[in-house]
Amino acid sequence: MKKAFLFSTIIIAILLIHNVALGEDFKIGLIDLQRCLEKSKEGQKIFQLLKKKKDVLQRQLDKKQKELLDLRNELEKQGMMLSMDAQENKKKTIERKARELEYFFKDVNEEMIRAQEKEKKRIFKELSKVIEKIGSEGNYALIMEKRAGGVLYWADSIDITEELIKAYDQIKEEKKE
């Protein structure tokens, strides 16, 4: 974090000195990539798809949890009537199902994390092209991410997140047509 802050500070200082010495305007833009992800139409669409996927996986998880609970209840109710071997077999089955449930839960979490990261990476890659376009067309000397190290204060006037969201949505709409 300290390295990122130091690096950002040095870059800004160099650009400021360079532009002040040459008498040029120094235009800085600031974006919030997380907000772009949440507010863009593509980001919202991906969020809905991931939510549906999570719901399907959650139903599968709930079904497995119910099966395990039913087995435990069955053992409690029938425990005294079963032979020692039958009780041991039920206990082993319950332990196996519990491990399977635990592994399934971990797999579901990892699968959701991978899916989210894949989609975020894809959207951020698409956004970077739009940022470059906005930067060159708007004559920006520097565009930074709000959440990146080194950004401690910013004026709302340099926040171009909404402009980025609109441009990204427009590009995605044009590709559909």
N, C-alpha and C positions, 0 to 999 in steps of 0.2 A: 504494500500500500504506500509506504514512504517513497519507494522508487518511482511508482506511477505519479505520485504527487510532484516529486522533484522533476521528473521528466516533463510533465505538463507545464510546470512553472517555467522551466528553462525554455521550452518551445515558445510559450506565449511571450516571454521576455525578449527572445530573439526576434520574433515577428514584430513586436511593438517597436523595438529599437530600429529595426530595418525600415519599417513604414514611417516612423516619425522622422528619421533621417532623410528619407526620400520625399517626405511631404505627402504620402499617399494615405487614402482612407484605409482604415483597418476595420474590416467587417467580420464579426464573429457571430456564429450561430450555435445554438444549443438545442439538443434534441433529447427526448426521453424515449429510448427504444422500448422500454417496458410498456409505456402508454401507447405507443404505436402498435404494439402487439395486441393490446387489449381493446383499443378503439377502432382499429382498421377493420374493414369488412372481412378481409381474408383472415385476420386474427380471430375475429368472432366466429367465423365459419369453422376454423380449425378447433376452437374451443368447444363448439357444439359437437363436432365429430368425436373429439376426445372424451367428452362427457358421455356420449352414447356408448362408446367403447368401454368406459369405466363402469357404466351401469350394467352392461352385459356381464362383465367380469365380476362385478359385485354380486349379481344374482347367482352366478356359479359358486362364488365364495360362500354366500348365505346358505345355499343348498348343501354344501359340504359341511358347514358348521351345524346345520340342522341334523344331518345324518349322524354326526359325532355325538351330538346331544342326545339323540334318540337312542343310540347304542349305550351311552352311559346310563340313561334312565332305565333302559331295559335290564342292564346288569344290576342296578339297584333293586328293581322290583323282583327280578327272578334269582337274585344272588343266592339266597338260602336254598332254593329248590334245585339249583344246578349242582352237578358233581364238581369236585375240585378241578378235574381236567377241563370241563366245560367252562368253569369260571376263568381258568388260566387262558384258555383260548379266546374268550370274550375280552379279557384284559389286554391280551396281545393285539387283538384286532383293533381295540380302542386306541392303543398306543401307536399302532401303525397308521391308523386314520388321522390321529392327532399330528404325527410327523408329516403325513401327506398334506394336511391342511396348512401346516406351517410352511412347507416348501411351496405350495400353491400360492399362499399369501405373498411370500417373497418374490416369486416369479411374476405375479400380477403387478406388484409395486415396481419391479424392475422394468417390466414391459411398458408400463405407463410412463415411467421416467424416460425410457429410450424414445418412445413415441413423441413425447413432449419436446425433448431435446432435438429430435430430428426435424420436427416442424418449425421450432424456433430458429434453428440453424438455417433452414430453407428461407423462411420469411426474412431473417436478418440479412441473408445474402441478397435477396431481392431488394430490400430496403437500402442496402449499401449503394446499389446502382442509382436509385432515386436520389440518395443523398449527394452522390457525385454530380448528378445532373443539376440539382438545386444549387449546389456549391459553385459550379462553373457558371451557370446562368445568372446567379445572384451576385457574382463577384465576391464570394466569401473567401477570406484569407484562412479561416479556420472554422471547422464545425466540430463541436465536441459533444460527447454523451454526458448527460447530467449526472448519472450515477457512477461515472468513472472517477477514479482517484484524482484529486487535485481540484475539483470543482466544488468550491465552498460557498460561493455566492454567485447569483446571476440575476440580472434584471429581466423581467418578463418580456421586455421589448426584444431581446435576442433569442427568445425561445421560438423555434421554428417547427415544433413538433406537429402542430395542427396543419401547417403547410405540407409537411412530409406525409401525414396521413391522407390528406386530400389527393396529393399527387400519386401516392401509392394506390389508393382506391381507384383513381382514374385510369392508371396504367393497367390494373387488373381488369377493369371493365372493358377497356379497349381490346385486350387480349381475348375476351370472351366473344366479342363480336366478329 
